[in-house]
């Protein structure tokens, strides 16, 4: 009977901590797979700031790659 109570406590603890355990597993896999895919960006899309007090508008371009992945690009709006 004692082992049944211990097992129930362990199962309850694992069930309540499942979000924390998932976070630990995801963090481990992200650290293990530090592969960063950076593609070359056109020189027209790169903005180099100068010393001034002007404000600029930027746009975010999101492109779906597939398999639940997407690429994100931040560009200056021309016009």
C-alpha positions as CSV (number, residue, x, y, z in Angstrom):
1,X,0.0,0.0,0.0
2,X,2.9,2.3,0.8
3,X,4.3,1.9,-2.7
4,X,0.9,2.7,-4.3
5,X,0.8,6.0,-2.4
6,X,4.4,6.8,-3.4
7,X,3.6,6.1,-7.0
8,X,0.5,8.3,-6.9
9,X,2.5,11.2,-5.4
10,X,5.1,10.8,-8.1
11,X,2.6,10.6,-10.9
12,X,0.7,13.6,-9.6
13,X,4.0,15.6,-9.3
14,X,4.9,14.7,-12.9
15,X,1.4,15.6,-14.1
16,X,1.4,19.0,-12.5
17,X,5.0,19.8,-13.6
18,X,4.5,18.7,-17.2
19,X,4.8,22.3,-18.5
20,X,8.1,22.8,-16.7
21,X,9.4,19.4,-17.9
22,X,8.4,20.3,-21.5
23,X,10.2,23.6,-21.2
24,X,13.4,21.8,-20.0
25,X,13.3,19.4,-22.9
26,X,12.7,22.2,-25.4
27,X,15.6,24.2,-24.0
28,X,17.9,21.2,-24.2
29,X,17.0,20.5,-27.8
30,X,17.4,24.2,-28.7
31,X,20.8,24.3,-27.1
32,X,21.8,21.1,-28.8
33,X,20.7,22.3,-32.3
34,X,22.3,25.7,-32.4
35,X,22.0,25.8,-36.2
36,X,21.3,29.3,-37.4
37,X,20.2,29.7,-41.0
38,X,20.9,33.2,-42.0
39,X,20.4,34.2,-45.6
40,X,22.1,37.0,-47.4
41,X,20.0,40.2,-47.5
42,X,19.9,42.7,-50.4
43,X,21.9,45.9,-49.8
44,X,18.7,47.9,-50.6
45,X,17.0,46.4,-47.5
46,X,19.8,47.3,-45.1
47,X,19.4,50.6,-43.3
48,X,22.4,52.2,-41.7
49,X,21.4,54.9,-39.2
50,X,23.1,58.3,-39.1
51,X,23.3,60.7,-36.1
52,X,19.9,62.4,-36.3
53,X,16.5,62.7,-34.6
54,X,14.5,61.5,-37.6
55,X,12.0,58.7,-37.3
56,X,11.5,55.8,-39.7
57,X,8.8,53.3,-40.5
58,X,9.8,49.7,-40.7
59,X,7.9,46.7,-42.0
60,X,8.1,43.0,-41.0
61,X,8.1,40.5,-43.8
62,X,7.2,36.9,-42.7
63,X,7.7,34.1,-45.1
64,X,6.5,30.5,-44.4
65,X,9.1,27.9,-45.1
66,X,7.1,24.9,-44.2
67,X,7.1,22.3,-41.3
68,X,5.9,25.0,-38.9
69,X,8.9,27.3,-39.7
70,X,8.9,30.8,-41.0
71,X,11.6,33.5,-41.8
72,X,11.3,37.0,-40.5
73,X,12.8,40.1,-42.2
74,X,12.6,43.7,-40.9
75,X,12.8,46.2,-43.7
76,X,12.6,50.0,-44.0
77,X,9.5,51.2,-45.8
78,X,10.4,53.2,-48.9
79,X,8.2,56.0,-50.1
